Structure formats: structure tokens, C-alpha cells
Amino acid sequence: MPARTSLSGFPEWLPAERIVELSILDQLRETFELHGFASLETRAVETLDELQRKGETSKEVYMLERLQDRGNDRHDKKERPLGLHFDLTVPFARYVLENAGNLTFPFRRYQIQKVWRGERPQDGRFREFTQADIDIVGNGTLAFHHEVEIPLVIIEALSKLPIPPVTVLVNNRKVVQGFCEGIGVTDVEQALRSIDKLDKIGPEGVAAEMREFGFEQEQVDRLLELASLSGDDEQVLDGVRALGVSNDLIEEGLEELGALLQAAAKRAPHRVRAELKIARGLDYYTGTVYETMLEGNEDLGSICSGGRYDSLASDGKRSFPGVGISIGVSRLVSRILASDLAVASRSVPTCVLVAVMNEESRSASDDVAHDLRSRGIPTEVSPSSAKFGKQIRYADRRGIPYVWFIGEDGSHEVKDIRSGDQVSADPKAWEPPANDLLPTVKPGE
């Protein structure tokens, strides 16, 4: 049998690492529900037509086919090509269209699922990974204040995780689009895509790309000047106006950007900053856009991004505008684990190991385990009736804090194997300290 090799880009955590990941997911879920977002799960598979609606990212779609159909010209050619979803926004848009009659708008949903993307694996980037999304979708219209709400919810959620502080970088596509129109740029989408690459290829690279697409040098210089502006107060708005380009679209975008900065200064001081270079290259964003940086870990790139979209979900008669943001959970977890930002108190849920004196008395150990589990205490029975020292070492290796002993006279004692303390106990009444009941996650050393 050939040797097995691991597949890059498909993370598999060890048990203690998985506990850290589950703790993060639980914290996110709790915060989302505190803000009234309902849980949703969509199918993993979408039609290729649906997946290709999002533009360049569709090139990374994993196609789905049956093995027996490969190379077989006789299979049903009417069957639509299928692929695994590469994000949660496209399937969510499809879900809204199909279920609009059964939803109450504005519809608030959170979704935590696996997605698949055929890109080159590297630090923080995977082919299979978990995303956590929140979106607010309206029927026909959606008030701007939801664009203010979304980043504040995300800041609250991330602040509860064992990570350094985050900064949400925001911009408004209306400002950039209005500026482009004001300086005579006709290919606005290309301008946005080029600006979005500033951190990757630098100003010179962006300028060269713009010139390749026919931008005049003066237009390139003005766009780079706009993209250089940043700040966490209204001075950044004055900086845009000082560039001397003015129209209704720019003013609308600046008013919205100012309202967001003002609310953030009150609700999340110093955690939101306007960055006019943030463009989000995907062409369906129409208003506020977001990217999120982890302090001291800027090399990881944005761990959380999204924005306002007005036409992603539409059936031709109705449109369902929305605003949302997506957390790259696997990217975040990989950095937490690699940097020892958080560790689990143990690698198993088990709180108590019930020792077995001999195989003839295993039933008595099972009875103790039953009593403890009935009161919500995670419990295992020792897999062997080896000497007690070996059973204790087994518990220690697995991180189980307590070992339960049954005496020949039917007495019961429980031992904290960390401190060595051993006391009499009643299986129908004994409780571990609250911090020992389940594994906990704490900051790393």
C-alpha cells in the first residue's frame, strides 16, 4: 500500500487545537446572536453559473463530478455543472432569492461554514477553510445605518477572542467612483481593482498597471494622491475635498464615511480608520467597504472584509440590497496557534477518569460514570484495569484532571492528579470546580 501524504491547504488541527477553534466559533456565535443575527446554513454545492456571477474568484472554483461520468460521453449532458462554493455570499444571495417570501426584512443572518477555494496554499491561506459571515439584507431598500452597525458588531466579536486588538479599515466606494468620474476616468472598475493592489505591488506597480490599461499619467497621479489619505476623524474628509474634485457622488460618500467614523469614535474608539486605498476589488460593492488588520500581525493581511452591495441579489423584478462582512476563521486560528496566542487547558473534554480495580468490578465504575454524566460532568471509564499508577499516568497524558477510585468496601475517593489532593466523594453529589468542568482556553505564555 503506498505511503500516505498530507495535502497542503487542508488544515487538520490536533485535539487541543480544535478546542481553541471551537472556543472561537462559540464566541463568534454568541456575539452574533446577541445582535439578533439568525443562524443559517446553505448547501456546499452550487451550479457553476451561480458561482461565476462573482467575477475573477470563480476561476478558483472546485468542480464537482461523479467518477463514473469521467470521460463518459453518454452521461446526461442536460445536467448542470456543479462546483463547491468558494465563499458564503454567493450561496446566501441565491438563498434570499429562493426564500424571499418566507423571510422578514431586513433579514439578519450569520453563517459559519466550510468553503473551498483552489488557490496556492501559503501562510494563512487554505484550499479548505472556515468562514464566519454576517449580513443584513433589505427588500428594495436598506438604510445606511446598517453599514455603521456591521463593523461595530465585528469589533465586539473579535475583542472577545484571544488575539491582539484589531483595526477595521473603511472606505466608501462612492468617494472613489465619484473621484474617478470627476477626473475623467471611464473604466472605474479597473481603477478600483488597481488601487486595491497597493499593499501588494506598491504605488509604482499600481501606476504601471493603470498606464497599461490606458490611464493618463495625470489621472494616475490624482488617484494615487487620493489613495494615500487616511485617518480616524473628519480630517480625512477635508483631505479628500482639498484635492479639488467635487460632485454629488463624492459628497454622498463622504457624508456616509463621516457618519461611520463619528459612530465608531463613540462605540469603538481608535478601532476604525478611514483608508482611501481600501477598494475591495470585487465589482459588486457599492458603498462602504471594510478590511480588518490584526495589530502586530499585519503580514497576515485582512482577517475580515466585506461591504455594501446593492445588486448581488436580484430576480429582475426585485432587488435585495445588503451589507455584510466575513471573518476568515481558519486564517485567524492558524495565526493564534502558530504564535501561541491561546492554548487549551486540556486536549479532551473529559473531566474525570473512573479507575477500574479489576475487570470483575468494571460495572461499578460504569455506575459511577453514569451518575457523573447524568449531572453534566464529562467522564470516561479507564480502558484497562492496570495498576492504579498506570491509570493515573493515562489520565495525566490526556490532560484529565481527576481520577475516581472505588474502594473494596464500596467507598469513593476522587484525586486531583495535578495537586495530589485526594478526598472522599459521593458520585451523586460531587462537583468539580467550574473551571475544570470543561476545557478552557487561555492566553498563551
C-alpha positions as CSV (number, residue, x, y, z in Angstrom):
1,M,0.0,0.0,0.0
2,P,1.5,3.4,-1.0
3,A,2.5,5.8,1.8
4,R,0.0,8.5,2.6
5,T,1.0,12.1,2.2
6,S,-0.7,15.2,3.6
7,L,-2.5,17.6,1.3
8,S,-1.4,21.2,1.6
9,G,-4.1,23.8,2.2
10,F,-6.4,21.5,4.1
11,P,-5.9,22.2,7.8
12,E,-6.4,19.4,10.3
13,W,-5.9,20.5,13.9
14,L,-4.8,18.4,16.8
15,P,-7.5,17.8,19.6
16,A,-6.2,20.7,21.8
17,E,-6.0,23.0,18.8
18,R,-9.5,22.0,17.8
19,I,-10.7,23.1,21.3
20,V,-9.2,26.5,20.6
21,E,-11.0,26.7,17.3
22,L,-14.4,25.6,18.8
23,S,-14.0,28.2,21.5
24,I,-13.5,30.9,18.9
25,L,-16.5,29.7,16.9
26,D,-18.6,29.7,20.1
27,Q,-17.6,33.3,21.0
28,L,-18.5,34.5,17.5
29,R,-21.8,32.7,17.5
30,E,-22.7,34.2,20.9
31,T,-21.9,37.7,19.8
32,F,-23.8,37.4,16.5
33,E,-26.9,36.1,18.3
34,L,-26.7,38.9,20.9
35,H,-27.1,41.3,18.0
36,G,-30.1,39.4,16.6
37,F,-28.5,37.5,13.7
38,A,-30.2,34.2,12.9
39,S,-28.1,31.1,12.1
40,L,-28.2,29.9,8.5
41,E,-26.5,27.0,6.7
42,T,-26.7,26.6,2.9
43,R,-25.7,23.7,0.7
44,A,-22.0,23.2,-0.1
45,V,-22.7,22.9,-3.8
46,E,-23.9,25.5,-6.3
47,T,-24.4,25.5,-10.0
48,L,-21.3,26.7,-12.0
49,D,-23.5,29.6,-13.4
50,E,-24.3,30.8,-9.9
51,L,-20.7,30.6,-8.8
52,Q,-19.4,32.5,-11.8
53,R,-21.5,35.5,-11.1
54,K,-18.8,36.9,-8.7
55,G,-16.1,37.5,-11.3
56,E,-12.4,36.6,-11.1
57,T,-12.8,34.5,-8.0
58,S,-14.8,32.0,-10.0
59,K,-11.5,30.8,-11.6
60,E,-10.7,29.2,-8.2
61,V,-13.9,27.0,-8.1
62,Y,-13.5,23.3,-7.5
63,M,-15.7,21.5,-9.9
64,L,-17.8,18.5,-8.9
65,E,-18.3,15.4,-10.9
66,R,-19.1,11.7,-10.4
67,L,-16.1,9.4,-11.0
68,Q,-18.2,7.1,-13.3
69,D,-19.0,10.0,-15.5
70,R,-15.4,11.0,-16.2
71,G,-14.7,10.5,-19.9
72,N,-18.1,9.1,-20.5
73,D,-19.9,10.9,-23.3
74,R,-23.1,9.0,-22.6
75,H,-24.0,10.7,-19.3
76,D,-26.8,13.2,-19.1
77,K,-25.5,16.4,-20.7
78,K,-28.5,18.3,-19.6
79,E,-27.2,18.1,-16.0
80,R,-25.9,21.5,-15.0
81,P,-22.2,21.7,-14.0
82,L,-21.7,21.9,-10.2
83,G,-19.0,23.3,-8.0
84,L,-18.2,23.8,-4.3
85,H,-18.9,27.2,-3.0
86,F,-15.8,29.4,-2.6
87,D,-17.4,31.9,-0.2
88,L,-20.7,32.2,1.7
89,T,-22.0,35.4,-0.1
90,V,-23.0,33.9,-3.4
91,P,-25.0,31.0,-1.9
92,F,-26.6,33.4,0.6
93,A,-27.7,35.6,-2.3
94,R,-29.3,32.6,-4.0
95,Y,-30.9,31.6,-0.7
96,V,-32.5,35.0,-0.3
97,L,-34.0,34.9,-3.8
98,E,-35.4,31.5,-3.4
99,N,-36.9,32.1,0.1
100,A,-37.8,35.8,0.0
101,G,-41.5,35.0,0.5
102,N,-40.7,33.3,3.8
103,L,-38.2,35.9,5.2
104,T,-38.8,39.1,7.2
105,F,-36.8,42.0,6.1
106,P,-34.4,43.4,7.0
107,F,-33.1,39.9,7.3
108,R,-30.2,39.4,9.6
109,R,-28.2,36.2,9.3
110,Y,-24.9,34.7,10.4
111,Q,-23.4,31.7,8.7
112,I,-20.3,29.6,9.8
113,Q,-19.3,27.0,7.3
114,K,-16.5,25.4,5.3
115,V,-15.7,26.9,1.9
116,W,-13.3,25.7,-0.8
117,R,-11.0,27.8,-3.0
118,G,-8.4,26.5,-5.5
119,E,-5.6,28.9,-4.8
120,R,-2.0,28.4,-3.9
121,P,-1.7,27.5,-0.2
122,Q,0.5,29.8,1.9
123,D,0.6,31.2,5.4
124,G,-3.0,31.9,6.4
125,R,-4.4,30.8,3.1
126,F,-6.0,27.4,2.6
127,R,-7.9,25.5,0.0
128,E,-10.5,24.4,2.5
129,F,-11.3,26.8,5.3
130,T,-14.0,28.0,7.7
131,Q,-15.6,31.4,7.2
132,A,-18.0,33.3,9.5
133,D,-20.3,35.8,7.8
134,I,-22.9,38.3,9.0
135,D,-25.2,40.1,6.6
136,I,-28.2,42.4,6.8
137,V,-30.4,42.3,3.7
138,G,-33.3,44.5,2.8
139,N,-36.1,44.2,0.3
140,G,-35.8,47.0,-2.2
141,T,-34.0,49.4,0.2
142,L,-31.6,49.1,3.1
143,A,-30.9,52.0,5.5
144,F,-27.3,53.3,5.6
145,H,-27.1,52.9,9.4
146,H,-26.6,49.1,8.9
147,E,-23.3,50.0,7.2
148,V,-22.3,51.6,10.5
149,E,-23.6,48.6,12.6
150,I,-21.7,45.8,10.8
151,P,-18.1,46.8,11.7
152,L,-19.1,47.6,15.3
153,V,-20.5,44.1,15.7
154,I,-17.3,42.6,14.3
155,I,-15.1,44.7,16.6
156,E,-17.1,43.5,19.5
157,A,-16.9,39.9,18.4
158,L,-13.2,39.9,17.8
159,S,-12.5,41.8,21.0
160,K,-13.7,38.7,22.9
161,L,-11.1,36.4,21.2
162,P,-7.6,35.7,22.5
163,I,-6.0,37.9,19.9
164,P,-4.3,41.4,19.8
165,P,-6.6,44.4,19.1
166,V,-7.9,44.8,15.6
167,T,-8.4,47.9,13.4
168,V,-11.2,48.0,10.8
169,L,-10.1,50.0,7.8
170,V,-13.0,51.5,6.0
171,N,-13.7,53.4,2.7
172,N,-16.7,54.3,0.7
173,R,-16.8,53.2,-3.0
174,K,-18.9,56.2,-3.8
175,V,-16.0,58.5,-3.0
176,V,-13.6,56.6,-5.2
177,Q,-16.1,56.2,-8.0
178,G,-17.1,59.9,-7.9
179,F,-13.5,60.9,-7.9
180,C,-12.8,58.8,-10.9
181,E,-15.7,60.3,-12.8
182,G,-14.6,63.8,-11.8
183,I,-11.1,63.3,-13.3
184,G,-12.4,61.7,-16.5
185,V,-11.7,58.0,-15.7
186,T,-14.2,55.9,-17.6
187,D,-13.0,52.4,-16.5
188,V,-13.9,52.9,-12.9
189,E,-13.8,49.2,-12.1
190,Q,-10.3,48.8,-13.4
191,A,-9.2,51.8,-11.3
192,L,-10.7,50.2,-8.2
193,R,-9.0,46.8,-8.9
194,S,-5.7,48.6,-9.4
195,I,-6.0,50.7,-6.2
196,D,-6.9,47.5,-4.3
197,K,-3.4,46.1,-5.1
198,L,-1.5,49.0,-3.5
199,D,-0.3,46.9,-0.5
200,K,0.8,44.1,-2.7
201,I,2.6,45.8,-5.6
202,G,3.2,49.3,-4.3
203,P,2.4,52.7,-5.9
204,E,4.9,52.1,-8.8
205,G,3.3,48.8,-9.6
206,V,-0.2,50.2,-9.5
207,A,0.8,53.2,-11.6
208,A,2.4,50.9,-14.2
209,E,-0.8,48.7,-14.3
210,M,-3.0,51.8,-14.7
211,R,-0.9,53.0,-17.6
212,E,-1.2,49.6,-19.3
213,F,-4.9,50.0,-19.2
214,G,-4.8,53.4,-20.8
215,F,-5.0,55.8,-17.9
216,E,-3.3,59.1,-18.4
217,Q,-0.4,60.0,-16.1
218,E,-2.3,62.9,-14.5
219,Q,-5.2,60.5,-13.7
220,V,-2.8,58.0,-12.2
221,D,-1.2,60.7,-10.0
222,R,-4.5,62.0,-8.8
223,L,-5.8,58.5,-7.9
224,L,-2.6,57.7,-6.0
225,E,-3.0,61.0,-4.2
226,L,-6.5,60.1,-3.1
227,A,-5.4,56.6,-2.1
228,S,-2.7,58.0,0.2
229,L,-5.3,59.6,2.5
230,S,-6.1,58.0,5.9
231,G,-7.3,59.0,9.4
232,D,-9.8,58.2,12.1
233,D,-11.6,61.5,12.2
234,E,-13.2,64.0,9.8
235,Q,-9.8,65.5,8.8
236,V,-9.6,62.7,6.3
237,L,-12.8,64.0,4.7
238,D,-11.3,67.5,4.5
239,G,-8.2,65.9,2.8
240,V,-10.4,64.5,0.1
241,R,-12.2,67.8,-0.5
242,A,-8.8,69.6,-0.6
243,L,-8.0,67.6,-3.8
244,G,-10.4,69.8,-5.7
245,V,-12.6,67.2,-7.2
246,S,-16.3,67.7,-6.3
247,N,-19.6,66.1,-7.3
248,D,-22.7,64.8,-5.7
249,L,-21.5,61.2,-5.5
250,I,-18.3,62.2,-3.7
251,E,-20.2,64.3,-1.2
252,E,-22.7,61.4,-0.6
253,G,-19.8,59.0,0.1
254,L,-18.0,61.5,2.3
255,E,-21.2,62.1,4.4
256,E,-21.6,58.3,4.9
257,L,-17.9,57.9,5.7
258,G,-18.1,60.7,8.2
259,A,-21.1,59.2,9.9
260,L,-19.4,55.9,10.3
261,L,-16.2,57.5,11.8
262,Q,-18.3,59.5,14.2
263,A,-20.2,56.4,15.4
264,A,-17.0,54.4,15.7
265,A,-15.4,57.2,17.8
266,K,-18.2,56.8,20.3
267,R,-18.7,53.0,20.3
268,A,-15.2,51.7,19.4
269,P,-12.6,54.4,19.9
270,H,-9.4,54.1,17.8
271,R,-10.6,50.8,16.3
272,V,-11.9,52.2,12.9
273,R,-9.8,54.1,10.5
274,A,-10.6,55.5,7.0
275,E,-8.2,54.3,4.4
276,L,-9.0,55.7,0.9
277,K,-6.9,53.0,-0.7
278,I,-9.3,50.3,0.5
279,A,-11.3,49.5,-2.6
280,R,-12.2,45.8,-2.4
281,G,-11.5,44.7,-6.0
282,L,-14.8,42.8,-6.3
283,D,-17.1,44.8,-8.5
284,Y,-20.4,44.3,-6.7
285,Y,-19.6,46.6,-3.7
286,T,-21.4,49.9,-4.0
287,G,-21.0,51.8,-0.7
288,T,-18.9,51.2,2.5
289,V,-16.2,48.6,2.3
290,Y,-14.2,47.1,5.1
291,E,-10.9,45.3,5.8
292,T,-9.6,44.3,9.2
293,M,-6.0,44.1,10.4
294,L,-4.6,42.3,13.4
295,E,-2.3,44.5,15.4
296,G,1.3,43.2,15.2
297,N,0.3,40.7,12.6
298,E,-0.2,42.9,9.5
299,D,1.7,40.4,7.4
300,L,-1.3,38.1,7.7
301,G,-3.3,40.6,5.6
302,S,-7.0,41.3,6.2
303,I,-8.7,38.7,8.5
304,C,-12.1,40.1,8.0
305,S,-13.6,42.0,5.0
306,G,-16.8,42.9,3.2
307,G,-19.0,45.9,2.4
308,R,-22.3,47.2,1.0
309,Y,-23.8,45.7,-2.1
310,D,-27.0,46.8,-3.9
311,S,-27.4,44.3,-6.7
312,L,-25.8,41.0,-5.8
313,A,-29.3,39.5,-5.1
314,S,-31.9,40.4,-7.7
315,D,-34.5,38.5,-9.6
316,G,-35.1,41.2,-12.3
317,K,-38.2,42.5,-10.6
318,R,-36.9,43.0,-7.0
319,S,-33.5,43.8,-5.6
320,F,-32.3,42.8,-2.2
321,P,-29.5,45.2,-1.2
322,G,-27.3,44.2,1.7
323,V,-24.2,44.8,3.7
324,G,-22.0,42.1,5.2
325,I,-18.6,41.1,6.4
326,S,-16.7,37.8,6.5
327,I,-14.2,36.5,9.0
328,G,-11.5,34.1,7.8
329,V,-11.7,31.9,10.8
330,S,-9.1,29.3,9.6
331,R,-6.7,32.1,8.8
332,L,-7.2,33.6,12.3
333,V,-6.9,30.2,14.1
334,S,-3.7,29.3,12.2
335,R,-2.1,32.5,13.4
336,I,-3.4,32.0,17.0
337,L,-1.9,28.5,17.1
338,A,1.3,29.3,15.4
339,S,2.0,32.3,17.7
340,D,0.8,30.5,20.8
341,L,-1.7,33.3,21.4
342,A,-4.1,30.9,23.1
343,V,-3.9,27.3,24.4
344,A,-6.5,24.8,25.7
345,S,-6.3,23.7,29.3
346,R,-6.6,20.1,28.1
347,S,-7.0,18.2,24.9
348,V,-10.1,16.2,25.8
349,P,-13.5,17.2,27.2
350,T,-13.1,14.5,29.9
351,C,-13.1,15.9,33.5
352,V,-13.0,12.6,35.4
353,L,-11.5,9.2,34.7
354,V,-13.1,6.5,36.8
355,A,-10.4,3.9,37.7
356,V,-11.2,0.2,37.4
357,M,-9.9,-2.0,40.2
358,N,-10.3,-5.2,38.2
359,E,-12.4,-6.3,35.2
360,E,-15.0,-8.0,37.6
361,S,-15.7,-4.6,39.1
362,R,-15.9,-2.6,35.9
363,S,-19.7,-2.4,36.2
364,A,-19.3,-0.5,39.5
365,S,-17.1,2.0,37.6
366,D,-19.6,2.3,34.9
367,D,-22.3,3.1,37.5
368,V,-20.1,6.0,38.9
369,A,-19.6,7.3,35.3
370,H,-23.3,7.2,34.7
371,D,-24.0,9.2,37.9
372,L,-21.5,11.8,37.0
373,R,-22.6,12.1,33.4
374,S,-26.2,12.5,34.4
375,R,-25.2,15.7,36.2
376,G,-23.3,17.0,33.2
377,I,-19.8,16.0,34.2
378,P,-17.8,14.6,31.2
379,T,-16.5,11.2,32.3
380,E,-14.6,8.3,31.0
381,V,-14.0,4.8,32.4
382,S,-10.5,3.6,32.3
383,P,-9.9,1.4,29.3
384,S,-7.9,-1.1,31.4
385,S,-7.7,-2.4,35.0
386,A,-3.9,-1.9,35.1
387,K,-2.3,-0.8,38.3
388,F,-3.7,2.5,39.6
389,G,-0.3,4.2,38.9
390,K,-0.7,3.4,35.2
391,Q,-4.3,4.5,35.1
392,I,-3.3,7.8,36.7
393,R,-0.5,8.3,34.1
394,Y,-3.0,7.6,31.4
395,A,-5.2,10.4,32.7
396,D,-2.3,12.7,33.0
397,R,-1.2,12.1,29.4
398,R,-4.7,13.1,28.2
399,G,-4.9,16.1,30.5
400,I,-7.8,14.6,32.6
401,P,-7.6,16.5,35.9
402,Y,-9.5,14.0,38.2
403,V,-9.3,10.2,38.8
404,W,-12.1,8.5,40.7
405,F,-11.4,5.4,42.9
406,I,-13.8,2.8,44.3
407,G,-12.6,1.0,47.4
408,E,-13.1,-2.7,48.1
409,D,-15.5,-1.6,50.8
410,G,-17.6,0.4,48.3
411,S,-16.2,3.8,49.4
412,H,-15.4,6.6,46.9
413,E,-12.5,8.9,46.6
414,V,-11.5,11.4,43.9
415,K,-8.0,12.6,43.3
416,D,-6.8,15.8,41.7
417,I,-3.8,14.5,39.9
418,R,-2.3,18.0,39.5
419,S,-2.1,18.8,43.2
420,G,-2.2,15.2,44.5
421,D,-5.1,16.0,46.8
422,Q,-7.5,13.1,47.3
423,V,-10.8,13.3,49.2
424,S,-13.9,11.3,49.9
425,A,-16.7,11.9,47.4
426,D,-20.3,11.0,46.6
427,P,-20.8,10.2,42.9
428,K,-24.4,11.6,43.2
429,A,-23.3,14.9,44.7
430,W,-19.6,15.7,43.9
431,E,-19.0,18.7,41.6
432,P,-15.6,19.8,40.1
433,P,-14.6,23.4,40.3
434,A,-16.3,25.4,37.5
435,N,-13.0,26.0,35.6
436,D,-12.4,22.2,35.5
437,L,-15.7,21.0,34.2
438,L,-14.9,21.7,30.6
439,P,-11.7,22.6,28.8
440,T,-10.9,26.3,28.8
441,V,-8.9,28.4,26.5
442,K,-6.5,30.9,28.0
443,P,-3.8,33.3,26.6
444,G,-0.5,31.6,25.7
445,E,2.7,32.1,27.6
